[in-house]
Amino acid sequence: MNEEKQPPSEVRQRLDKWLFFARMAKSRSIAQRRIAAGDVRVNDQKILQASHTVRAGDRIVLAGGAQSRILVVRTAGTRRGPYEEARQLYDDVTPAVQEQQLSDTLGHAARETGTGRPTKKQRRVLDELRSDGDWWSE
């Protein structure tokens, strides 16, 4: 019986460790730096210590420039596993309107039609126009 142990939901866990297990930071040291910089709030309080503990039901706000995520802790983690496993540690309650704004501001640069480099079809028309006689050399 290779049964994986899950900690009970009342168990507390260090904030930096939880962010690492939930895949919100690539390493614990990056998580610690984000916390120390004031980018993380737990239950609407700015947290500056990585040793702050979180438990099930806590609301975590991760600020990151133009984007921010709002997460509700479901349970403590036991390891940094794959995305599917990490996704079970939290509920993402980030408003959908904010996600749409993020894709607009962080997405690809949009250009109006007809601006920028000419298309292949437009280049062919220009080449054809230029090759019709030597009207510019007269």
Helices and strands as residue ranges (DSSP letters): E 13-14, H 15-21, H 28-36, E 40-42, E 45-46, E 53-54, E 59-64, E 67-73, H 83-87, E 90-92, H 96-106, H 120-131
